[in-house]
Amino acid sequence: MSRIFLALAALALVLTTQPAVAAGPTTRDPARLPAGDYVLDKSHASLVARVSHMGFSRYTLRFTKLDAGFTYDPAAPEKTRITVAVDPTSLDTGSSSFSKALANGTTWLNAGAYPKITFTSTGVTPGADGMGQVTGDLTFLGVTRPLVMDVHWNGVGPGLFGGTRTGFSATAHIKRSDFGNRTDLPVVGDDVDFEIEVEFYRT
């Protein structure tokens, strides 16, 4: 037992005396984002939606399961291609029963018939100070419509355990009626605003 205790104590001493890893963005210059394929860190990804409820509040919900990736070439950032897939059954309203009713019912997300919400970019327009726009096609409830996302690139740097990590914040807006969803209009608003926070690592 004493040997195990001494081994654990030695391990704790080693871990606590190691220099801290300098993680975090080291540059916000897009030209210094290394070329390659990037995949989503699913544990650091958030998709939040807000919609008017009777005009009294901006009702907030979240999707907890999403996947995404992109391929980047600093010599041609406008050619970046991004793909996103969202699992509608991961809807979280704060109430398990209500979330399941919205996700699986045929009038809202209808996950049984449409098990994925997808986005595929068609163009990237870099801007100043990390700002830019991503245009693409959003497919929801079997309907595909154009979507514009306003994006802020948060920089690139090492992760806690090394490698290359980068992150983005984005916003987007749709009218759900454009996708054939008119359920409970106008009690529930037609306009839906999205807020996206994502981190990627290079494979």
Secondary structure, 3 states (H helix, E strand, C coil): CHHHHHHHHHHHHHHHHCCCCCCCCCECCHHHCCCEEEEEEEEEEEEEEEEEECCCEEEEEEECCEEEEEEECCCCHHHCEEEEEECHHHEECCCHHHHHHHHHCCCCCCCCCCCCEEEEEEEEEECHHHEEEEEEEEEECCEEEEEEEEEEEEEEEEECCEEEEEEEEEEEEEEHHHHCCCCCCCCEEEEEEEEEEEEEEEC
